Amino acid sequence: MPKAIIEVADAKVSFGAVKALDGVTLAIAPGECVGLVGHNGAGKSTIVSVINGGLAPHQGSIASDGEVLARYGINAARSRGVRCVFQELSLCPNLTVVENTRILHRHLGGLGWRRRAKQVIEQSLDAIFPGHDINTDRTVGDLSIAERQMVEIAMAFSDAGIAPRLIILDEPTSSLDASLAEQMLAHVRRFVASGGSVILISHILHEILTTASRIVVMKDGRIVAERPAAAWTEHGLVEAMGSVVKGEAHRRAMRDLADAPVAIEHVGRGTPFRARRGEIVGLAGLAGHGQTEMLMRLHAASSADWLPRRDPAVTFVAGDRRLNGIFELWSILKNLSVAALGDLAQHGVVKGDAEAERAGEWKRRIEIRTPDMASHILSLSGGNQQKVLFARALSTRAPVVLMDDPMRGVDVGTKQEVYEIIRQEAARGRTFVWYSTEMEEVCLCDRVYVFREGAIAAELQGDAVTEENILAASFAGLAA
């Protein structure tokens, strides 16, 4: 039996009173894809940080190819072919794709390094995402979030002298549409078939079940279940994580909202956009075809230019939390309450008790996993940071909530709870405009606008909101 590329034994990591890892043992052998699942805060990101050398366990050992390593860090991991694609994208936004490739592959320096780096990254992009159309001379900050995720994935699989042996993918398809996600997963299968290894973390359980050869379930810093992927079902996975599967019960009962007043609208190229009071309207289609731009136009049209309105008309849940969501130097409490300070202040001074009470209510309602709301926002896992952004928006009085793929990296159990909150708020008359790259979420909407080439190409409603109809409208005419 081949020796494990990386083996972590009895790893323990604590952050204050929180046990992030509580005696985890995990070995990754050549030629396998290990699916790693669990709720936000289960310990997935921590074990990944240990494996990629970014975090030394407080107790336990790390071995590679049968050799116990006394010192193991990021450089040692990279020299052994360990690569990681984080949920929070880590490219330098002010540099080009080629320049970012040069940073990753340090030995590409010297005369002609741009040409060599360009060849390395383009070869990897072409292999994973054929027909990607990404100009590698562009600045990363000018790329869409989907394109940045594609570049980061391609870099992890790229070979510039040190071949990748173990690729850790943390929510790699969270910003990709269905076709791009399938291209990436197909490459993962090819890589594993050729002898490479992958750790795949995803809250889209279908991706795990169809791609992984072994699935590991984590909960509260421990591994609670582990067996071959063929022995799992989606229902079994969710139960192992501690959630209750509701499946099709999440689909909303159809309501006649034709006579409800229009809450927000926009007239532009293609079909006019309109959302009524109490309606959940989905924006669908291939990523990068104008959905986020529509949300931004709707927000700009209903917001004040400078001073905030006394009665806010819209609120926004960002999908790219690190770019335009969280305030990284602030506490969890301040990040949550910042959008509702007008309601929490008296004579221009924020009332601390009211702020804490509002934050505590939403902490309980959406189950933000933290012992102390005064803790730094970056102390939370990525999914819990996203919960804070969601709570920030819903804690305002704005009647319209614009959501830009807000469930990226949120675990399946929390998604179910958030779906229920959305339904409750919609029943009270709140309007949601929801862009999502996950088909399940789009199919929860009352009505769906499908975007193609920057414009609304189709409008679906009721029973017509199906994956088949959405895909047909998304791809129609693209072959030409």
C-alpha positions, 0 to 999 in steps of 0.5 A: 500500500502506498505511503500517505502523502500527508498524515496528521495524527492526533492533532489538537488546536485551540483558540482560547476556549474554542477547541478547533481540533480535538484529536484529529487523525487524517491520512491522504493517500496517492490517487484518492479524492477525500471529501471533507464535510461538516457545518461551519466551525466544524474544524475543516478550515483548521485541519486544512491549515495544518495540512498545508503548513499554515498552522502548527498543531498544539499537539500531534504529529505530521508525517509525509511519505512515511517520514515524521516531520519535526518541522513542517510549514508552508515551504515544506508543504509546497516542496512536497507538492501540497497546494491549497485553494482557499475559500477566501481567494488569495491572489494579489488584486493589483498584479496581473495573472502572470505576475501572480503566477510568478509569485507562486512559482518562485524559481520562474525568475530570471530573463524571460520569466513572464513568457514562462509564467504565462505558458504555465498558467495558460496551459493549466487554464486550458486544461481545466477550463477549455474555452475560458477566454481569460486574458492572463495579462489582465490585472486580477482586480479587473476580473470577475469573482468567477474568473479569479476563482478559475485562475486560483484553481488553475494555479494550484494545478499548475506545474512549473517544476514542482509537480502538484501531488495534493490539492486542497480545494475549499469551496472551489465552485462557490463562484462558478456556474454549473458548466464551469463547476463541472469542468473543474470537477471533471479535471479533479477526477482526471488528476486523481486517476493519474495518481494525484490526491485531492481534499475537496471541501464543499457544501454542495453535497452532490459534488462530494458524492460524485467526485470523492472516493472517500468522505470524512465528516467533521463536527465540533473539531472531531472526525465523527464518520468516515467511509467510502463515498459509495457507502453514503447518501445525501440524506446520510451525510446531512444526518451525520453532520447533525442536520435534518433533511427537508428536501423538496419541503423547502420549495415555497407554496405558490402565491398569487402576487399579481396584485401586490404593489411593485417594490422595485423595478428597472427597465433596460436592455431585454425584458424589464425587471420587476419585483413585487412586495413579498416576492422572492425573485431569483437572478439566474444564468451563467456567471458573469452575464449581468446578474451582479450588475443588475443588483448594483443598479437596483441598489444605486437607484434606491439609495442616497448619494451621500447621507443615508436615508432615514427610512432605507429602501434597500439593503445588500448582502455581498457575495464577495465578503472580503472585497465588499462585505466585512470590515476586517478590523472590526468586531463581529458586533460592529460588523453586524450592527453597522447597517442599522446604526440609525435605529440604534442611536439617540442624538447621534450616539449609538446606544450600546445596550440596544446594539448588543440586544439586536446583535444577540437576537440575530446571533441566536436566530441565525446561529452565529458560532462564537462565544463572544460577539466582541471578538474580531470578525476574522476569528470566525470561519468563512461561513459564519462571516457570511452569516454576519453579513446576512444578519446585518441586512435583515436587521435593518428596516429596508423593505427590499433585500438584494442578495449577491450569491449570499450562501457561498460557503454556508453549510447545508444546515444553516442554509435550511434555516436561512431559507426559512427566515427568508420565507418568513420575512417574505410572508411579512411583505419583504421583497428579496432579489436573489442571485445564486450560482446554486440551482437549488436556491434559484428554484426556491424563488417565486419568479426567476429572470434568466440572464444572458450576455448582460440582459434578461433573456427569459422570465420563469414563474411557478412550476416553470422554474426548473433546472431544465428551463433555466439551463435552456434559457442560459445557453440558448443562442450561445453556440452561434 
